[in-house]
Amino acid sequence: MGTVHHDLVGEPTFEPMIQIDMEIKNFVSNWRHCDHVSTYMARMISQNRSDSVRYSNLFSSAFNELLEVAFRTRHAEGEMACRVSRHGATDRIELTFPCVPEERQFYQEAVSQLAGPEARERYVSSVSGDLAPSREVVLLELAVDYNATLRVEDAGGDAIKLVVDLPLEGPQH
């Protein structure tokens, strides 16, 4: 058994694995960038999982949904950064991207409502409708289907950081 390291606030330390940075205007210039980045990152981090193909598929799917949230930003300048770190069975995605103040407020409110049984009810109601998936539905999907925990952090300036912990290798998956 290895020693578990903790940071200053008492949560486990996540060890950095891989990071990709790109200008947001380049990222949003082509929808396929979401798939390309998520597939690449998934392949890079899944090699030492018990079922690397299955893990890669799950991670790529979840990460692609998260990248599509950033793809819809209305802020045209700045940098997007995607970092993946690991602690045991959990991978942490830190997605930093520029956004306008209204988007920042939306993400803060949406993430604050992801806990509890009402999140599952809202998710089921939203996916049974005829509307295209919204940013909120994507966040609900990560919380409900992937058992992810999400939080929003200030990244300074006109940017936010979505932090998503994905426990993909475990009994639920």
Secondary structure, 3 states (H helix, E strand, C coil): CCCCCECCCCCECCEEEEEEEEEHHHHCCCCHHHHHHHHHHHHHHCCCCCCHHHHHHHHHHHHHHHHHHHHCCCCCCCEEEEEEEEECCEEEEEEEEECCHHHHHHHHHHHHCCCCHHHHHHHHHHHCCCCCCCHHHHHHHHHHHCCCEEEEEECCCCEEEEEEEECCCCCCC
